[in-house]
Amino acid sequence: MAEAQEEIIIIEDSEAAEVGQDSDDANIDLGEEENKKKKILIFGGIAIALVLIIVITTLILLNSSKDEKKLDLGFIENKLDQKEQVKIEPSKLENMIAKANYLYSSGSKDEALYLYEEIAQYSEAISLYNLGVAQLKNEQYKVALETFKKAINNDEKRCVSAINAAVCALHLKDQESFQYYIDLAYAYLPREIDSPLYSYYYTLIAYYNENYLSALSSLQNSTSNAYPHTQKDMMAKISAMYNNNYDAIEAMENDVEDLDDFSIALLYARVGDFTLAQNHLNEAILKNIQPVRAQLALGLIKLKAGRIMEGSKEIKNVTDMFPEDVYKYYPIKVTLKDSLFDAKKAQKTYRDKIENQKNLIYQKIFYFSPYKIFNANQTISYIRKGNANIYIDNVASAKDYLRKSASSSSVNYGITKAIKKALSFKIREANTELEKLVKIQPKHSILHYNLALTYAQMGNIQKAYEHFIRSYHLDAKNYLSGVYAVMTGQLLDKDVRKLKYILKDSIANEDDSESKELYTTLLNISENNYLSAIEWLDNTYKQRNLYLALDVIIASKLNKMKRAQEASTQLSILLPHDILPHLMNIDTHFYDYSTAKYASHVITYLQKQKFHFDDLYYGPYITRYLYIQENLITGQLYFLRQQLKQKLESTPEDTQEIMSALAMASLFDKQYEEAYTLYNTLIDEVKIRDAYTLFLGAVASTAAGHHENAIALLELSKMKDKSFSQSRYALGLLYLEAKNNEGATIQLSHIQDDGFSSDYFNFKIDLDALLYEKQHKKKS
């Protein structure tokens, strides 16, 4: 949270004094905690008594009666012009002070300053304290300090004179004198025990001495209603300092003034009520209160609220209008979300994700989806046609058919080999072989489907989408490719409405069958239409892995937990050595357990299983991610890392997936440098450079404090997948941190305002940077 700039309280001799609002810094800044080292309170006090003098005197001057004896201002001005010193009565000097104040407040500062200088020559004739207040108000701090010294020596309002002397010392950056006069004010405070302002003086002295709790107690038990706005602001500021944000909001809203919108907005931002924060910031902008800070804060709050495109526009506009000032107030510090590493927070996030996040739901579907074998009938047809053409002596045509047959047979044989590897959890090897085959036979629908499925299981959604859509276009009857193109397209924020419409229409025209119901159910899931998908739960088809997985997903969504438990148990029995079915079984059986009970039962359950771990070492991404999350929740990540290290050391080749699993486990176990090194090795040496691996490398780099490296990796990730919003968002935040608002808004403007929330990245206001800048300014 940005810390407020310096401003001072000027105390005048009136119980009805009000707080001036002419400062740019009367606010409570955006952020998570208030800097407790500051000594200067943010208010401006202007005494109504002095204001009354100004008003009354002005009216007297404008409406003077010939029958009354009043100060001849023309006479005074003539005397001033003559540079002569004359003895003037105190009442006349007070009129001169009133005129000077009036001139100053009305914008005639040169005339006011001249008159103030002349007033100073006759200080002994009037109250030294009142003169000091006038000088302090006129920002003549050195002169005012000397005047307050004289007032103290003359036993004139010693307590309040000492407080205002301390104020002058603060302006003069004289810490030693400041402390002396605050201590002196405290020494004279007992003299004010019968004054209605006693509690107010006590509050100020306590605040300046950093006794904030004492100051708060005094405010809560005030003996006077004087300076109501100032007391309200002090109450709000001290409450905010101790993160009692709701108390601060209540204090501010008890006596709302037009200029409070900015401060109230930032308080609402602190408690996470971004809607009310935005409303108050919009009001502040309309009233031209803190124009730079208000619009910048509005942009940052919109980023927090998931309205990324709108937030980027606000930041761009304020940067274009105030290119230098925009970087002064809210330095950004990019962080990773606490919920990534805290076991209790991670457990809550994990439970929300497995139930609601489309990516994880789709990844489970891809995990259990079947691979497809080549069309043998088509190959036989090519051979028969070739032989027939030979028989009729059409050699050229026969060679063409036989060449297609040989090519197709070679590709189909390669598909079979690749599928065997995929089913043995050698996903990356299968993917590499299928990539080679698709170059030989680029118009093979089934080949593209299988290749897409390996990409989907590896977490490379962009590539999966490209090959699913290609497969469907090559064979419009390959409905599963079309449905999966819709799902992967959604994850990439692509407009798949037309594709979905064509699919639904085509599938509807098919005869009723098991396959038709499967495709319809998958489309219902893609639309979050689980009420329609409920019909799937009534089927009597053979228990296949994908079918049981769909039972678990649909039943869980509809809170039919008994059915979900039955399906997940059956799935774990069919695949007893695979990790994912057991994790789904855990999700359905322990979903309503308390945090501690959940962790305890998960540990016990997993210890009983006999996993082969090939799916963890080489298999689909979702297994790696969810298993690491369960180990984070249960506090077992250290042991998992040791297991992965042993496997890595004993495996001579094809270690990239093991290394990837270890890198992720190290990241979540807060071994940031280890994770950073492993990801860099994967990217630079092993050449694993898909968008998601690059992104995770950036996450590890950020956690380890290597933000420049994170920017470079995110730029590469964005190039690999321009629609990967997680990379763009992280890159935008890092550019904001680097004070490159232009680069940041370019990235952020590509993310739709649909409540986007990063899984990994967060930001806050860098209080250390603000404190450093303030201390640097003071020294200079």
Backbone hydrogen bonds, N-H to C=O, Kabsch-Sander energy under -0.5 kcal/mol:
donor,donor_aa,acceptor,acceptor_aa,energy
2,A,30,L,-1.4
10,I,8,I,-0.5
11,I,9,I,-0.6
12,E,10,I,-0.6
14,S,12,E,-2.3
17,A,14,S,-0.7
18,E,46,I,-2.0
20,G,18,E,-0.5
20,G,44,G,-4.9
27,N,25,D,-2.1
29,D,27,N,-0.5
38,K,35,N,-0.7
41,L,39,K,-0.7
43,F,41,L,-1.0
46,I,18,E,-2.8
51,V,47,A,-2.0
52,L,48,I,-3.5
53,I,49,A,-2.1
54,I,50,L,-2.3
55,V,51,V,-2.8
56,I,52,L,-3.2
57,T,53,I,-2.6
58,T,54,I,-2.4
59,L,55,V,-2.5
60,I,56,I,-2.6
61,L,57,T,-2.7
62,L,58,T,-2.0
63,N,59,L,-1.9
68,E,65,S,-1.3
70,K,68,E,-0.7
73,L,71,L,-1.1
76,I,72,D,-2.0
77,E,73,L,-2.9
78,N,74,G,-2.5
79,K,75,F,-2.5
80,L,76,I,-2.7
81,D,77,E,-2.4
82,Q,78,N,-1.7
83,K,80,L,-1.3
84,E,79,K,-1.5
86,V,84,E,-0.6
88,I,86,V,-0.6
93,L,89,E,-2.0
94,E,90,P,-2.2
95,N,91,S,-1.6
96,M,92,K,-2.0
97,I,93,L,-2.7
98,A,94,E,-2.4
99,K,95,N,-2.6
100,A,96,M,-2.8
101,N,97,I,-2.7
102,Y,98,A,-2.4
103,L,99,K,-2.9
104,Y,100,A,-2.5
105,S,101,N,-2.7
106,S,102,Y,-1.7
107,G,104,Y,-1.1
108,S,103,L,-2.1
109,K,107,G,-1.8
112,A,108,S,-2.0
113,L,109,K,-3.0
114,Y,110,D,-2.0
115,L,111,E,-2.2
116,Y,112,A,-2.6
117,E,113,L,-2.1
118,E,114,Y,-1.7
119,I,115,L,-2.5
120,A,116,Y,-2.0
121,Q,117,E,-0.6
121,Q,118,E,-1.0
122,Y,119,I,-2.0
123,S,120,A,-1.2
125,A,122,Y,-1.7
126,I,123,S,-1.3
131,L,127,S,-2.2
132,G,128,L,-2.6
133,V,129,Y,-2.3
134,A,130,N,-2.2
135,Q,131,L,-2.7
136,L,132,G,-2.9
137,K,133,V,-2.7
138,N,134,A,-1.6
139,E,136,L,-1.7
140,Q,135,Q,-3.0
141,Y,139,E,-1.2
144,A,140,Q,-3.1
145,L,141,Y,-2.4
146,E,142,K,-1.7
147,T,143,V,-2.1
148,F,144,A,-2.8
149,K,145,L,-2.0
150,K,146,E,-1.9
151,A,147,T,-2.3
152,I,148,F,-2.4
153,N,149,K,-2.4
154,N,150,K,-2.1
155,D,152,I,-1.6
156,E,151,A,-3.3
157,K,155,D,-0.7
161,S,157,K,-2.7
162,A,158,R,-2.4
163,I,159,C,-1.9
164,N,160,V,-2.4
165,A,161,S,-2.1
166,A,162,A,-2.1
167,V,163,I,-1.9
168,C,164,N,-2.1
169,A,165,A,-2.2
170,L,166,A,-2.1
171,H,167,V,-2.0
172,L,168,C,-2.0
173,K,170,L,-1.3
174,D,169,A,-2.9
175,Q,173,K,-0.9
178,F,174,D,-2.5
179,Q,175,Q,-2.4
180,Y,176,E,-1.9
181,Y,177,S,-2.6
182,I,178,F,-2.3
183,D,179,Q,-2.3
184,L,180,Y,-2.1
185,A,181,Y,-2.6
186,Y,182,I,-2.0
187,A,183,D,-1.8
188,Y,184,L,-1.9
189,L,185,A,-0.8
191,R,188,Y,-1.4
192,E,189,L,-2.3
193,I,190,P,-1.5
195,S,192,E,-1.8
198,Y,195,S,-1.9
201,Y,197,L,-2.7
202,Y,198,Y,-2.7
203,T,199,S,-2.4
204,L,200,Y,-2.2
205,I,201,Y,-2.5
206,A,202,Y,-2.7
207,Y,203,T,-2.7
208,Y,204,L,-2.7
209,N,205,I,-1.6
210,E,207,Y,-2.0
211,N,206,A,-3.0
212,Y,210,E,-1.4
215,A,211,N,-2.2
216,L,212,Y,-2.5
217,S,213,L,-2.4
218,S,214,S,-2.3
219,L,215,A,-2.1
220,Q,216,L,-2.2
221,N,217,S,-1.0
222,S,219,L,-1.0
227,Y,17,A,-0.9
231,Q,227,Y,-2.6
232,K,228,P,-2.3
233,D,229,H,-2.6
234,M,230,T,-2.6
235,M,231,Q,-2.5
236,A,232,K,-2.4
237,K,233,D,-2.7
238,I,234,M,-2.6
239,S,235,M,-2.1
240,A,236,A,-2.6
241,M,237,K,-2.0
242,Y,238,I,-1.3
243,N,240,A,-1.9
244,N,239,S,-3.1
245,N,243,N,-1.6
248,A,244,N,-2.0
249,I,245,N,-2.5
250,E,246,Y,-2.4
251,A,247,D,-2.4
252,M,248,A,-2.3
253,E,249,I,-2.5
254,N,250,E,-1.0
254,N,251,A,-0.5
255,D,251,A,-0.5
255,D,252,M,-0.7
256,V,253,E,-0.6
260,D,257,E,-2.2
261,D,258,D,-0.9
264,I,260,D,-2.7
265,A,261,D,-2.4
266,L,262,F,-1.9
267,L,263,S,-1.9
268,Y,264,I,-2.4
269,A,265,A,-2.0
270,R,266,L,-1.7
271,V,267,L,-1.4
272,G,269,A,-1.0
273,D,268,Y,-2.3
274,F,272,G,-1.5
277,A,273,D,-2.0
278,Q,274,F,-2.4
279,N,275,T,-2.1
280,H,276,L,-2.4
281,L,277,A,-2.2
282,N,278,Q,-2.5
283,E,279,N,-1.7
284,A,280,H,-2.5
285,I,281,L,-2.5
286,L,282,N,-2.1
287,K,283,E,-1.9
288,N,285,I,-1.2
289,I,284,A,-3.1
290,Q,288,N,-0.6
294,A,290,Q,-3.3
295,Q,291,P,-1.4
296,L,292,V,-2.2
297,A,293,R,-2.9
298,L,294,A,-2.2
299,G,295,Q,-2.1
300,L,296,L,-2.2
301,I,297,A,-2.6
302,K,298,L,-2.1
303,L,299,G,-1.6
304,K,300,L,-1.9
305,A,301,I,-2.0
306,G,303,L,-1.2
307,R,302,K,-2.3
308,I,306,G,-1.3
309,M,751,I,-0.6
311,G,307,R,-2.5
312,S,308,I,-2.6
313,K,309,M,-1.7
314,E,310,E,-2.1
315,I,311,G,-2.2
316,K,312,S,-2.4
317,N,313,K,-2.7
318,V,314,E,-2.3
319,T,315,I,-1.9
320,D,316,K,-2.5
321,M,317,N,-2.1
322,F,318,V,-2.4
326,V,322,F,-2.0
327,Y,324,E,-0.9
328,K,325,D,-2.0
333,K,764,K,-2.7
335,T,762,N,-2.5
337,K,760,Y,-2.8
340,L,337,K,-1.7
341,F,338,D,-1.5
342,D,338,D,-1.9
343,A,341,F,-0.5
346,A,342,D,-3.4
347,Q,343,A,-1.9
348,K,344,K,-1.7
349,T,345,K,-2.5
350,Y,346,A,-2.8
351,R,347,Q,-2.3
352,D,348,K,-2.1
353,K,349,T,-2.5
354,I,350,Y,-2.6
355,E,351,R,-1.0
356,N,352,D,-2.2
357,Q,353,K,-2.4
361,I,357,Q,-2.0
362,Y,358,K,-3.1
363,Q,359,N,-2.3
364,K,360,L,-1.9
365,I,361,I,-1.6
366,F,362,Y,-2.8
367,Y,363,Q,-2.2
368,F,364,K,-1.5
369,S,365,I,-0.7
369,S,366,F,-0.6
376,A,374,F,-1.1
379,T,375,N,-1.2
380,I,376,A,-2.3
381,S,377,N,-2.2
382,Y,378,Q,-2.1
383,I,379,T,-1.9
384,R,380,I,-2.6
385,K,381,S,-2.4
386,G,382,Y,-2.0
387,N,383,I,-2.5
388,A,384,R,-2.4
389,N,385,K,-2.0
390,I,386,G,-1.7
391,Y,387,N,-2.2
392,I,388,A,-1.4
393,D,390,I,-1.8
394,N,389,N,-2.5
395,V,393,D,-1.4
398,A,394,N,-2.3
399,K,395,V,-2.6
400,D,396,A,-1.5
401,Y,397,S,-2.0
402,L,398,A,-2.5
403,R,399,K,-2.3
404,K,400,D,-2.0
405,S,401,Y,-2.1
406,A,402,L,-2.5
407,S,403,R,-2.5
408,S,404,K,-2.9
409,S,405,S,-2.6
410,S,406,A,-2.2
411,V,407,S,-2.4
412,N,408,S,-2.9
413,Y,409,S,-2.3
414,G,410,S,-2.0
415,I,411,V,-2.6
416,T,412,N,-2.0
417,K,413,Y,-2.0
418,A,414,G,-2.5
419,I,415,I,-2.7
420,K,416,T,-2.0
421,K,417,K,-1.7
422,A,418,A,-2.5
423,L,419,I,-2.7
424,S,420,K,-0.8
424,S,421,K,-0.5
425,F,422,A,-1.6
426,K,421,K,-3.1
427,I,425,F,-1.1
427,I,618,Y,-0.7
428,R,618,Y,-0.6
430,A,426,K,-2.5
431,N,427,I,-2.6
432,T,428,R,-2.3
433,E,429,E,-2.1
434,L,430,A,-2.3
435,E,431,N,-2.0
436,K,432,T,-1.5
437,L,433,E,-1.9
438,V,434,L,-2.1
439,K,435,E,-0.8
439,K,436,K,-0.5
440,I,436,K,-0.9
440,I,437,L,-0.5
441,Q,437,L,-2.5
444,H,441,Q,-1.1
445,S,443,K,-0.8
448,H,444,H,-2.2
449,Y,445,S,-2.1
450,N,446,I,-2.6
451,L,447,L,-2.5
452,A,448,H,-2.6
453,L,449,Y,-2.2
454,T,450,N,-1.9
455,Y,451,L,-2.1
456,A,452,A,-2.6
457,Q,453,L,-2.2
458,M,454,T,-1.7
459,G,455,Y,-0.7
459,G,456,A,-0.8
460,N,455,Y,-2.2
461,I,459,G,-1.4
464,A,460,N,-2.0
465,Y,461,I,-2.7
466,E,462,Q,-2.0
467,H,463,K,-1.9
468,F,464,A,-2.5
469,I,465,Y,-2.6
470,R,466,E,-1.4
471,S,467,H,-2.4
472,Y,468,F,-2.2
473,H,469,I,-2.2
474,L,470,R,-1.8
475,D,471,S,-1.4
478,N,475,D,-2.2
479,Y,477,K,-2.2
481,S,478,N,-0.5
482,G,478,N,-1.5
483,V,479,Y,-2.9
484,Y,480,L,-2.5
485,A,481,S,-1.9
486,V,482,G,-1.7
487,M,483,V,-2.0
488,T,484,Y,-2.6
489,G,485,A,-2.1
490,Q,486,V,-2.1
491,L,487,M,-1.7
492,L,488,T,-1.0
493,D,490,Q,-1.7
494,K,489,G,-2.8
496,V,494,K,-1.1
500,K,496,V,-2.5
501,Y,497,R,-2.3
502,I,498,K,-2.3
503,L,499,L,-2.3
504,K,500,K,-2.7
505,D,501,Y,-2.2
506,S,502,I,-2.5
507,I,503,L,-3.1
508,A,504,K,-2.0
509,N,505,D,-1.0
509,N,506,S,-0.6
510,E,507,I,-1.5
517,E,513,S,-2.0
518,L,514,E,-1.9
519,Y,515,S,-2.6
520,T,516,K,-2.4
521,T,517,E,-2.4
522,L,518,L,-2.5
523,L,519,Y,-2.1
524,N,520,T,-2.1
525,I,521,T,-2.2
526,S,522,L,-2.0
527,E,523,L,-1.0
527,E,524,N,-0.5
528,N,525,I,-1.8
529,N,524,N,-2.9
530,Y,528,N,-1.3
533,A,529,N,-1.5
534,I,530,Y,-0.8
535,E,532,S,-1.2
536,W,533,A,-1.9
537,L,534,I,-1.4
538,D,535,E,-1.5
539,N,536,W,-1.8
544,R,542,K,-1.2
548,L,544,R,-2.4
549,A,545,N,-2.2
550,L,546,L,-2.3
551,D,547,Y,-2.0
552,V,548,L,-2.3
553,I,549,A,-2.4
554,I,550,L,-2.8
555,A,551,D,-2.5
556,S,552,V,-2.2
557,K,553,I,-1.9
558,L,554,I,-1.8
559,N,556,S,-1.3
560,K,555,A,-3.0
561,M,559,N,-1.2
564,A,560,K,-2.0
565,Q,561,M,-2.7
566,E,562,K,-2.1
567,A,563,R,-2.3
568,S,564,A,-2.5
569,T,565,Q,-2.3
570,Q,566,E,-2.2
571,L,567,A,-2.2
572,S,568,S,-2.1
573,I,569,T,-1.5
574,L,570,Q,-2.1
575,L,571,L,-1.8
578,D,575,L,-1.1
582,H,578,D,-0.7
582,H,579,I,-0.6
583,L,579,I,-1.9
584,M,580,L,-2.3
585,N,581,P,-1.6
586,I,582,H,-2.3
587,D,583,L,-2.2
588,T,584,M,-1.7
589,H,585,N,-1.7
590,F,586,I,-2.6
593,Y,590,F,-1.7
598,Y,594,S,-3.2
599,A,595,T,-2.1
600,S,596,A,-2.2
601,H,597,K,-2.5
602,V,598,Y,-2.4
603,I,599,A,-2.2
604,T,600,S,-2.0
605,Y,601,H,-2.5
606,L,602,V,-2.8
607,Q,603,I,-2.0
608,K,604,T,-0.8
608,K,605,Y,-0.9
609,Q,605,Y,-0.5
609,Q,606,L,-1.0
611,F,609,Q,-0.5
612,H,577,H,-1.5
613,F,577,H,-0.6
617,Y,613,F,-2.5
618,Y,614,D,-2.8
619,G,614,D,-0.9
621,Y,457,Q,-3.5
623,T,620,P,-0.6
624,R,620,P,-1.2
625,Y,621,Y,-2.6
626,L,622,I,-2.6
627,Y,623,T,-2.3
628,I,624,R,-1.9
629,Q,625,Y,-2.0
630,E,626,L,-2.3
631,N,627,Y,-1.8
632,L,628,I,-2.0
633,I,629,Q,-2.6
634,T,630,E,-1.9
635,G,632,L,-1.0
636,Q,631,N,-2.9
637,L,631,N,-0.7
640,L,636,Q,-1.9
641,R,637,L,-2.7
642,Q,638,Y,-1.9
643,Q,639,F,-2.1
644,L,640,L,-2.4
645,K,641,R,-2.4
646,Q,642,Q,-2.2
647,K,643,Q,-2.0
648,L,644,L,-2.4
649,E,645,K,-2.3
650,S,646,Q,-1.6
651,T,647,K,-0.5
651,T,648,L,-0.7
659,M,655,T,-2.9
660,S,656,Q,-2.2
661,A,657,E,-2.3
662,L,658,I,-2.5
663,A,659,M,-2.6
664,M,660,S,-2.1
665,A,661,A,-2.4
666,S,662,L,-2.6
667,L,663,A,-2.0
668,F,664,M,-2.3
669,D,665,A,-1.3
670,K,667,L,-1.5
671,Q,666,S,-2.8
672,Y,670,K,-1.4
675,A,671,Q,-2.4
676,Y,672,Y,-2.9
677,T,673,E,-2.4
678,L,674,E,-2.4
679,Y,675,A,-2.6
680,N,676,Y,-1.9
681,T,677,T,-2.0
682,L,678,L,-2.4
683,I,679,Y,-2.3
684,D,680,N,-3.2
685,E,681,T,-2.0
686,V,681,T,-2.2
688,I,682,L,-2.9
689,R,687,K,-1.0
694,L,690,D,-2.2
695,F,691,A,-2.0
696,L,692,Y,-2.6
697,G,693,T,-2.2
698,A,694,L,-1.8
699,V,695,F,-2.1
700,A,696,L,-2.5
701,S,697,G,-2.2
702,T,698,A,-2.5
703,A,699,V,-2.4
704,A,700,A,-2.1
705,G,702,T,-1.2
706,H,701,S,-3.0
707,H,705,G,-1.1
710,A,706,H,-1.8
711,I,707,H,-2.1
712,A,708,E,-1.9
713,L,709,N,-2.3
714,L,710,A,-2.4
715,E,711,I,-2.1
716,L,712,A,-1.7
717,S,713,L,-2.6
718,K,714,L,-2.6
719,M,715,E,-1.7
720,K,716,L,-2.0
721,D,717,S,-2.0
724,F,721,D,-1.6
725,S,723,S,-1.4
727,S,724,F,-0.6
728,R,724,F,-1.7
729,Y,725,S,-2.9
730,A,726,Q,-2.1
731,L,727,S,-2.6
732,G,728,R,-2.6
733,L,729,Y,-2.3
734,L,730,A,-2.2
735,Y,731,L,-2.1
736,L,732,G,-2.0
737,E,733,L,-2.3
738,A,734,L,-1.8
739,K,736,L,-1.5
740,N,735,Y,-3.0
744,A,740,N,-2.2
745,T,741,N,-2.7
746,I,742,E,-1.5
747,Q,743,G,-1.5
748,L,744,A,-2.7
749,S,745,T,-1.9
750,H,747,Q,-1.3
751,I,748,L,-1.8
752,Q,750,H,-0.5
754,D,752,Q,-1.8
755,G,306,G,-0.9
756,F,306,G,-1.3
762,N,335,T,-2.8
764,K,333,K,-1.8
766,D,331,P,-3.2
767,L,765,I,-1.3
770,L,766,D,-1.7
771,L,767,L,-2.7
772,Y,768,D,-2.4
773,E,769,A,-2.3
774,K,770,L,-2.2
775,Q,771,L,-2.6
776,H,772,Y,-2.6
777,K,773,E,-2.2
778,K,774,K,-2.2
779,K,775,Q,-2.1
780,S,776,H,-2.1
